Amino acid sequence: MPFDSIGGSLDFYGEESNSWVDYFNTEKIDTFYVIISATPIEAKEGQKYDALPGGSNVLKIYKYTKENFYDYNPETDVAAFVYP
């Protein structure tokens, strides 16, 4: 339901003061995606995919890069994904 919320977290404590930037560096990734779907999309942790899911089940795709978090302060800022 639109008024429901789902919570989750990424617990990662790196060497740098900005744990999100450190996460990108440590995991050696340059982009991650948050996919909002009408029904759950099964994905395996660590699995590599050739394309993002599509179709009417996918409501929204958010794309984030390391640069999005350069001004992020983990002491005062909270990363939140809100749909719609």
GROMACS elastic network, one bead per residue, 0.5 to 0.9 nm:
[ bonds ]
;  ai    aj funct       b0    kb
    1     4     6  0.53699   500
    1     5     6  0.83190   500
    2     5     6  0.77377   500
    2    83     6  0.80517   500
    2    84     6  0.81836   500
    5    82     6  0.89877   500
   12    19     6  0.66847   500
   12    20     6  0.80630   500
   12    22     6  0.87883   500
   12    23     6  0.69709   500
   13    16     6  0.84303   500
   13    17     6  0.89851   500
   13    19     6  0.58615   500
   13    20     6  0.88266   500
   13    22     6  0.82567   500
   13    23     6  0.81295   500
   14    17     6  0.76145   500
   14    18     6  0.79046   500
   14    19     6  0.54143   500
   14    20     6  0.84065   500
   14    21     6  0.88932   500
   14    22     6  0.56525   500
   14    23     6  0.68345   500
   14    26     6  0.81194   500
   15    18     6  0.84473   500
   15    19     6  0.75770   500
   15    22     6  0.69682   500
   16    19     6  0.61918   500
   16    21     6  0.79086   500
   16    22     6  0.59604   500
   17    20     6  0.89766   500
   17    21     6  0.87708   500
   17    22     6  0.81331   500
   17    73     6  0.79340   500
   17    74     6  0.76526   500
   18    21     6  0.56442   500
   18    22     6  0.63324   500
   18    23     6  0.86964   500
   18    69     6  0.79345   500
   18    70     6  0.77428   500
   18    71     6  0.85882   500
   18    72     6  0.67810   500
   18    73     6  0.63045   500
   18    74     6  0.61534   500
   18    75     6  0.89679   500
   19    23     6  0.59249   500
   19    24     6  0.87355   500
   19    73     6  0.87442   500
   19    74     6  0.69048   500
   20    24     6  0.64925   500
   20    25     6  0.87774   500
   20    66     6  0.75121   500
   20    69     6  0.65057   500
   20    70     6  0.85858   500
   20    72     6  0.80204   500
   20    74     6  0.81145   500
   21    24     6  0.52444   500
   21    25     6  0.64068   500
   21    26     6  0.87008   500
   21    66     6  0.56583   500
   21    67     6  0.80046   500
   21    68     6  0.89679   500
   21    69     6  0.63092   500
   21    70     6  0.69044   500
   21    72     6  0.87980   500
   22    25     6  0.50268   500
   22    26     6  0.59682   500
   22    27     6  0.84241   500
   22    66     6  0.89100   500
   23    26     6  0.51476   500
   23    27     6  0.59293   500
   23    28     6  0.81206   500
   23    29     6  0.84145   500
   23    66     6  0.88754   500
   24    27     6  0.53959   500
   24    28     6  0.57472   500
   24    29     6  0.52111   500
   24    30     6  0.63343   500
   24    31     6  0.79526   500
   24    32     6  0.89625   500
   24    65     6  0.83151   500
   24    66     6  0.62663   500
   25    28     6  0.50025   500
   25    29     6  0.67270   500
   25    30     6  0.81337   500
   25    66     6  0.85121   500
   26    29     6  0.80012   500
   27    30     6  0.89777   500
   29    32     6  0.76287   500
   29    65     6  0.86948   500
   29    66     6  0.85356   500
   30    64     6  0.85625   500
   30    65     6  0.57678   500
   30    66     6  0.62386   500
   31    63     6  0.70168   500
   31    64     6  0.56265   500
   31    66     6  0.68794   500
   32    62     6  0.84212   500
   32    63     6  0.60999   500
   32    64     6  0.54282   500
   32    65     6  0.65253   500
   32    66     6  0.88723   500
   33    52     6  0.87539   500
   33    61     6  0.66593   500
   33    62     6  0.54968   500
   33    64     6  0.61756   500
   33    65     6  0.88396   500
   34    60     6  0.82928   500
   34    61     6  0.58217   500
   34    62     6  0.50530   500
   34    63     6  0.66607   500
   34    64     6  0.81739   500
   34    81     6  0.80811   500
   35    41     6  0.89106   500
   35    52     6  0.88094   500
   35    53     6  0.84615   500
   35    58     6  0.70700   500
   35    59     6  0.77097   500
   35    60     6  0.60047   500
   35    62     6  0.64008   500
   35    63     6  0.88199   500
   36    39     6  0.88001   500
   36    40     6  0.87910   500
   36    57     6  0.86768   500
   36    58     6  0.61349   500
   36    59     6  0.54888   500
   36    60     6  0.51060   500
   36    61     6  0.62704   500
   36    62     6  0.83024   500
   36    83     6  0.76896   500
   37    40     6  0.63937   500
   37    41     6  0.72313   500
   37    56     6  0.85971   500
   37    57     6  0.53911   500
   37    59     6  0.51610   500
   37    60     6  0.70319   500
   37    61     6  0.87690   500
   38    41     6  0.88982   500
   38    56     6  0.82202   500
   38    57     6  0.51286   500
   38    58     6  0.64453   500
   38    59     6  0.66319   500
   39    57     6  0.65299   500
   39    58     6  0.83965   500
   40    57     6  0.88019   500
   41    53     6  0.83474   500
   41    57     6  0.87714   500
   43    46     6  0.89450   500
   43    47     6  0.74504   500
   44    47     6  0.53487   500
   44    48     6  0.86398   500
   45    48     6  0.87288   500
   49    52     6  0.73398   500
   51    54     6  0.87696   500
   52    61     6  0.89390   500
   53    57     6  0.87123   500
   53    58     6  0.70946   500
   54    57     6  0.70802   500
   54    58     6  0.57079   500
   54    59     6  0.89384   500
   55    58     6  0.58697   500
   55    59     6  0.86836   500
   56    59     6  0.70480   500
   58    61     6  0.75372   500
   59    84     6  0.89108   500
   60    83     6  0.79289   500
   60    84     6  0.82472   500
   62    81     6  0.84901   500
   64    67     6  0.80387   500
   64    68     6  0.62267   500
   64    69     6  0.85254   500
   65    68     6  0.54742   500
   65    69     6  0.75487   500
   66    69     6  0.56247   500
   66    70     6  0.69371   500
   67    70     6  0.53394   500
   67    71     6  0.84543   500
   68    71     6  0.76260   500
   68    72     6  0.80095   500
   69    73     6  0.83678   500
   70    73     6  0.85206   500
   72    75     6  0.89173   500
   72    76     6  0.84665   500
   72    77     6  0.64204   500
   72    78     6  0.85643   500
   72    79     6  0.87180   500
   73    76     6  0.56597   500
   73    77     6  0.53723   500
   73    78     6  0.83633   500
   74    77     6  0.53761   500
   74    78     6  0.69771   500
   74    79     6  0.87738   500
   75    78     6  0.84645   500
